[in-house]
Amino acid sequence: MPVYPLSRKPKSQGGPLRRGQRVTPMKDDTGIRIGRPYGAVGILWRKSLSGLVNIQICTYNEDRIIGLKLQWSTKRLLILCIYMQTDCEENYHLYIDHLSNIKNIIDDEGINSVLVLGDWNAYPERPFGKELDRFCSEHQYILSDCLLLDDTTNHFTYVSRAHHSTTWLDHCVSTSSAHACIDSVDILYNFIASDHFPLSIKFSIYGLPRLVNAGSNTETPSSKNHVMWDKINENDIKRFKNITDYNLSYINIPVEALLCRNPNCDNQHHQDCINIFYEEINRALSNASKVCFKYKRTDSTPMVPGWNDYVKEVHGQPRDSFKLWCSYGRPRNGPIYNMMSAARARSSSL
C-alpha cells in the first residue's frame, strides 16, 4: 500500500505539498519563517495508485486531521492522518475533543475499514496514552502497532535530544476489519528525518470486506424504498415483532465463529458462517417489514426519525460549550467548566 501519512510536515520552499497537506503555521505571506514547524498533516501516495483506485481527499475542517478515502471495485478503506496535542494538563480537554472528532468522522463516513495513523502523543504509561487506550476499548478499536509488535517494552518512535530519552508516541489505531488486513508493523529506526521514526504498516486490500448493495437483492426492498413510518400503528409493530421472532427462530447461530476472539482470524469457515448469519438476519427482518409495513419510493436523502426532536440539540451542545469554555480562558472549575463537562457527558451517552 504505497500511501504515506505525514505529521507536522511544513510547507516546502516551492509551495505546498502537491497532495493532501492540511495546515502550516509558517508565515508565507511575509516570507518570514519563525521557529519549528508544527501542526501540519498530509498524505502522499504514488501516482500509479491513482490509476488503480478511486481516491478522495477529506479535510473535515480540522487542522489536525486529514483523510483519504480509497475504493477498489467493491472494497473501501478510510485512512486518517492525525497530529494530536502534546501530553500536558492544559491540553487534556483538547485531546478529548479531538478523540470525539475522530469517532464522529469514522461514524459519519460509514466505512467499516479504517486506519488512523500519526503522532498521537500518547505514551502508554502517561495520561494521554491511558486515554487513548480507554478510547479504543470503549469503541472497539484496536491499537494495531502495540498488538502486532512482538516486544512492546523496547520499542519507541520518538527521541528527545534535549532529555536523551525515548518514548512511543506514534500509533496505528484501526477498526477490526482493517486490522485483519495488516500484514506487518515496523518502526523504521534506520530512517532518520526528524525526532520521530516512521511507523510502517504493510496492508493487504484482499481481505477487506466487500460492499453489498441491498437493492440488488430481489428478496429485500430497494435501497430507494423507505418505510412510511407515519402510517404505522401499534398493531403493525406487534405483527412485525411476531413475524420477526418466527423468522429468526429458524436461523442457525454459528456459535463457534461468534466465540472466536482472534482479531486476525483467517479461518474461512468462520468468515463464511458469519456472512451467512448476517444475510439470514437481514433477510428475516426485510421479509417481515415487507409484510407488515407500507413503503414509498423516494430519491431524497433519507431522514433519521426523531433526530430533530431528541438528538440534534444535544449533538451540537458539546462543541458550542467547548468554544465558550475556550473564550473564558479554559477554567478548571466553575459554572462554565461544569457546563462543558455536562454537555460532553450527555453527548457521549447517545
C-alpha positions in Angstrom: 0.0 0.0 0.0 2.1 3.0 -1.2 0.4 5.6 1.0 2.4 7.8 3.3 0.7 9.8 6.1 2.7 12.8 7.3 2.5 14.6 10.6 4.0 18.1 11.3 5.1 18.4 7.7 6.0 22.1 6.9 5.4 23.7 3.5 8.2 23.4 1.1 10.1 26.4 -0.3 8.4 25.9 -3.6 4.8 25.9 -2.2 2.5 23.5 -0.5 2.8 19.7 -0.9 1.1 18.5 -4.0 -1.3 16.1 -2.3 -3.1 16.4 0.9 -1.3 18.9 3.1 -3.7 20.4 5.6 -2.2 23.3 7.5 1.1 25.0 8.4 2.0 27.8 10.9 4.6 29.3 8.6 4.1 32.9 7.6 4.3 32.6 3.8 2.6 35.9 3.2 5.6 37.8 4.6 8.2 35.3 3.7 9.2 35.0 7.4 9.7 31.5 8.7 9.9 31.6 12.5 10.5 28.7 14.8 10.0 25.0 14.3 7.0 23.9 12.2 4.2 22.2 14.0 0.6 21.1 13.5 0.5 20.2 9.8 -0.7 16.9 8.5 -0.7 15.4 5.0 -0.9 12.2 2.9 1.3 11.4 -0.1 0.7 8.5 -2.5 2.3 7.2 -5.6 0.9 8.3 -8.9 0.5 4.7 -10.0 -2.1 4.2 -7.3 -4.4 6.8 -8.8 -5.0 4.7 -11.9 -6.0 1.6 -9.9 -8.3 3.0 -7.3 -10.8 5.9 -6.7 -9.1 8.4 -4.3 -10.7 11.2 -2.5 -9.1 13.7 0.0 -11.1 14.7 3.0 -10.1 17.7 5.2 -13.1 17.7 7.7 -12.4 21.4 8.5 -9.8 20.1 11.1 -6.3 21.5 11.4 -5.0 18.2 12.9 -6.9 15.6 10.9 -6.9 14.7 7.2 -8.4 11.7 5.4 -8.0 9.7 2.3 -10.9 7.5 1.0 -9.9 4.7 -1.3 -12.2 2.4 -3.2 -11.4 -0.7 -5.3 -14.5 -2.0 -7.0 -16.5 -3.4 -4.1 -13.9 -2.6 -1.3 -13.4 0.6 0.6 -10.8 1.9 3.0 -10.5 5.2 5.0 -7.1 6.4 6.1 -6.9 9.2 8.6 -3.7 11.0 9.4 -3.7 12.9 12.7 -1.4 15.0 14.8 -2.5 15.3 18.4 -1.6 17.8 21.1 1.3 17.4 23.5 0.6 15.4 26.7 0.1 18.1 29.3 -2.7 19.1 31.6 -3.8 22.2 29.7 -4.2 20.2 26.5 -6.3 17.4 28.1 -9.8 18.7 27.0 -8.4 19.5 23.6 -7.2 15.9 23.3 -10.6 14.5 24.4 -12.3 16.8 21.9 -10.1 15.5 19.0 -10.8 11.9 20.0 -14.5 12.7 19.8 -14.0 14.3 16.4 -12.2 11.2 15.1 -15.0 9.0 16.3 -17.6 11.3 14.7 -15.7 11.2 11.4 -15.5 7.4 11.4 -19.2 7.2 12.1 -20.2 9.8 9.5 -18.1 8.2 6.7 -19.8 4.8 7.2 -16.8 2.8 6.2 -16.0 -0.3 8.2 -12.3 -0.5 7.4 -10.5 2.5 8.9 -6.8 3.1 9.8 -5.9 6.2 11.9 -2.2 6.8 11.9 0.1 9.6 13.1 1.6 11.3 16.1 -0.9 10.5 18.9 1.4 12.0 21.5 0.2 9.0 23.6 2.8 7.2 25.6 1.2 4.1 27.1 2.1 5.0 30.7 1.1 8.7 30.6 -2.4 10.2 30.8 -2.9 10.6 27.0 -1.8 7.0 26.5 -4.3 5.8 29.0 -7.0 8.0 27.5 -6.3 6.5 24.0 -6.5 3.0 25.5 -9.9 3.8 27.0 -11.0 5.3 23.7 -10.1 2.2 21.8 -11.7 -0.1 24.4 -14.9 1.9 24.5 -15.4 2.0 20.7 -13.9 -1.5 20.0 -10.9 -0.1 18.0 -7.5 -1.8 18.0 -4.1 -0.4 18.8 -2.6 -2.4 16.0 1.1 -1.4 16.4 1.0 -2.3 20.1 -0.7 -5.6 19.4 1.4 -6.7 16.5 4.9 -5.7 17.5 6.5 -8.5 19.5 8.3 -6.8 22.3 6.5 -3.6 23.2 8.9 -2.7 26.1 11.8 -2.0 23.8 10.1 -0.1 21.0 10.0 3.7 20.6 9.1 6.2 17.9 10.4 9.4 19.4 13.8 10.6 20.7 14.2 13.6 22.8 17.5 15.1 22.1 17.1 17.6 25.0 16.5 14.9 27.6 18.2 11.9 25.9 15.0 9.8 26.4 12.8 7.7 24.1 9.0 7.3 24.1 6.4 5.6 22.0 4.1 8.4 20.7 3.1 7.3 17.1 0.4 4.6 16.7 -1.9 2.9 14.3 -5.5 2.7 15.5 -7.7 0.5 13.4 -11.2 -1.0 13.2 -11.3 -4.8 13.4 -11.9 -5.3 9.7 -8.9 -3.1 8.8 -6.7 -4.7 11.5 -7.4 -8.1 10.0 -5.7 -6.9 6.7 -2.5 -5.7 8.3 0.4 -7.9 7.3 3.1 -6.4 9.5 4.1 -3.4 11.6 7.6 -2.0 11.8 9.4 1.1 13.2 12.0 2.2 10.7 14.9 3.0 13.0 17.3 3.3 10.1 15.3 6.2 8.6 16.2 9.5 10.3 14.4 12.6 9.1 13.3 14.2 12.4 12.9 13.3 16.1 10.2 10.8 15.1 10.9 7.5 13.5 8.4 6.4 10.8 5.8 3.7 11.7 5.5 1.4 8.7 2.2 -0.6 8.2 2.1 -3.2 5.4 -1.5 -3.7 4.4 -3.3 -6.1 2.1 -6.5 -5.0 0.4 -7.6 -8.5 -0.5 -9.0 -9.2 3.0 -11.2 -6.0 3.0 -15.0 -6.8 3.3 -16.9 -6.4 0.0 -19.7 -3.8 -0.4 -23.1 -5.4 -0.7 -25.8 -3.5 -2.4 -29.0 -4.5 -0.7 -31.0 -3.1 -3.6 -29.6 -5.7 -5.9 -31.2 -8.5 -3.9 -34.8 -9.2 -5.2 -35.8 -10.5 -1.7 -35.2 -7.2 0.0 -36.8 -3.8 -0.5 -34.9 -1.4 -2.8 -32.5 1.0 -1.1 -34.7 3.8 -2.5 -37.8 2.4 -0.8 -38.5 3.7 2.6 -41.0 2.7 5.3 -43.9 5.1 5.7 -43.4 5.5 9.4 -46.4 7.9 9.7 -48.7 5.1 8.6 -47.6 2.5 11.2 -49.7 1.7 14.2 -49.3 -0.5 17.3 -50.9 -3.5 15.5 -48.3 -3.2 12.7 -45.5 -3.2 15.3 -46.8 -6.2 17.1 -47.3 -8.1 13.9 -43.7 -7.2 12.8 -42.4 -8.4 16.1 -44.2 -11.8 15.9 -43.2 -12.4 12.3 -39.6 -11.4 13.0 -39.4 -13.8 16.0 -40.8 -16.5 13.8 -38.3 -15.9 11.0 -35.3 -15.6 13.4 -36.1 -18.8 15.2 -35.2 -20.8 12.0 -31.7 -19.2 11.7 -28.8 -21.4 12.8 -26.4 -19.5 15.1 -22.7 -20.0 14.3 -21.6 -20.3 17.9 -18.0 -21.3 17.2 -17.5 -18.3 14.8 -19.1 -15.8 17.2 -17.0 -17.0 20.1 -13.7 -16.6 18.2 -11.7 -13.8 19.8 -8.8 -13.7 17.3 -8.9 -10.3 15.6 -6.6 -11.7 12.9 -8.8 -14.8 12.3 -8.3 -16.2 8.8 -10.5 -19.2 9.3 -12.5 -19.3 6.0 -15.2 -21.4 7.7 -15.7 -18.7 10.4 -15.9 -16.0 7.8 -18.5 -17.9 5.7 -20.6 -18.7 8.7 -20.7 -15.0 9.8 -21.5 -13.8 6.3 -24.4 -16.3 6.0 -25.6 -15.4 9.5 -25.7 -11.7 8.6 -27.5 -12.4 5.3 -30.1 -14.5 7.0 -30.8 -12.0 9.7 -31.1 -9.2 7.1 -33.5 -11.4 5.0 -35.6 -12.2 8.1 -36.1 -8.6 9.0 -36.6 -7.4 5.5 -39.2 -10.1 4.7 -41.1 -9.2 7.9 -41.1 -5.5 7.1 -42.4 -6.1 3.6 -45.4 -8.0 5.0 -46.2 -5.5 7.8 -45.3 -2.0 6.5 -46.1 0.2 3.6 -43.2 1.5 1.5 -42.8 4.6 -0.6 -40.1 5.3 -3.2 -38.0 8.4 -2.8 -34.8 9.7 -4.2 -34.3 12.3 -1.5 -31.7 12.0 1.4 -33.1 9.5 4.0 -34.3 11.1 7.2 -33.5 9.8 10.7 -36.7 9.6 12.7 -36.6 11.5 15.9 -33.3 13.3 15.2 -34.6 16.8 15.4 -36.8 16.0 18.4 -34.3 14.1 20.6 -30.7 14.3 19.2 -29.9 17.4 17.2 -29.8 19.9 20.1 -27.7 17.6 22.4 -25.4 16.7 19.5 -24.4 20.3 18.9 -24.1 21.3 22.6 -20.6 19.9 23.3 -18.9 21.9 20.5 -20.7 25.1 21.5 -19.9 24.7 25.2 -16.3 23.9 24.3 -15.9 27.1 22.3 -17.5 29.1 25.2 -15.1 27.4 27.6 -12.1 28.4 25.4 -13.4 32.0 25.2 -13.4 32.2 29.0 -9.7 31.2 29.2 -10.3 27.4 29.8 -11.1 27.5 33.5 -10.6 24.3 35.5 -13.7 24.7 37.7 -16.8 26.9 38.0 -20.1 27.0 36.0 -18.5 27.3 32.5 -16.3 24.3 33.1 -19.2 22.3 34.6 -21.5 23.2 31.7 -18.9 21.9 29.2 -18.4 18.7 31.1 -22.1 18.1 31.4 -22.7 18.7 27.7 -19.9 16.3 26.8 -21.3 13.6 29.1 -24.8 13.9 27.6 -23.4 13.6 24.1 -21.4 10.6 24.9 -24.5 8.8 26.3 -26.4 9.0 23.0 
